[in-house]
Amino acid sequence: MQLDVYSVLASEMIPQMIRVIEDQFSDKEVKKAKAMLSQWDFIMAKDSPEACLFEVTVRKMMDNIFKDELGEEIYEEYLRTFIFPPRAIRMMLTEGTSPWFDDVNTPAMETREDIMAKSLRQALSELKEVMGGDMAGWTWGHLHALTFGHVLGNKKPLDRLFNLGPFPVGGTHLTINNKQYPYDKPYHANLGASARLIVDRANMDDSLHCLPTGESGHLKSPHYRDQIDLYLNGGYHPAWTDRNELEKHREETLILKPKL
């Protein structure tokens, strides 16, 4: 469950996108997108082209729904709330009608379907520019990557020395396996689980644990980055609580003495 990247929003929205494609598009490229989305399982996997197309379309919909009414400055602030834009979109898509769908800069009255079609066109254009014309080769992880930052890596060029990544990742902040990215600076992940723990209450020494990078913040330590693969791929190591087990598996001891 801790690795679950199923998108409920995608499961609700994709059938609407497919209907829009059927009604408003005739070119082969978009028909190919429809065929892919029709077979999608709504898993926001890092190697999924469908997840990539869906998430970029949603991000374009935010621009096309909210930006004209709110204006640039307030809209940028609204994006930083990160949880409210997708909630609002989900509600409006479910209801089907909303004054927010209308673009105040045009004389026409835009609908839900118009906004979705426009956003899909923009997403296809952007993804083609970034990842080429082979839609099957698009991946969510190409856009959505995670870098583990060190406090000393906030300054260049130390970031190249201390920071770890970027690593392609799946998920979003709407999946159980949280991999949030800022909507105002898409799509690089900047928030997720700081640790994973599975506790066996019947036998505590059967519990499992994983940290995102390692136990040490010291660059030269062998434990600086030795848990990255575990974290990214759903692995764990034992979380011993019994003193005898701890002593048995101890590698070394660090003793801190105050200066007298």
Order of alpha helices (4+ residues) and beta strands (2+ residues): alpha-alpha-alpha-alpha-alpha-alpha-alpha-beta-alpha-beta-beta-beta-beta-beta-alpha-beta-alpha
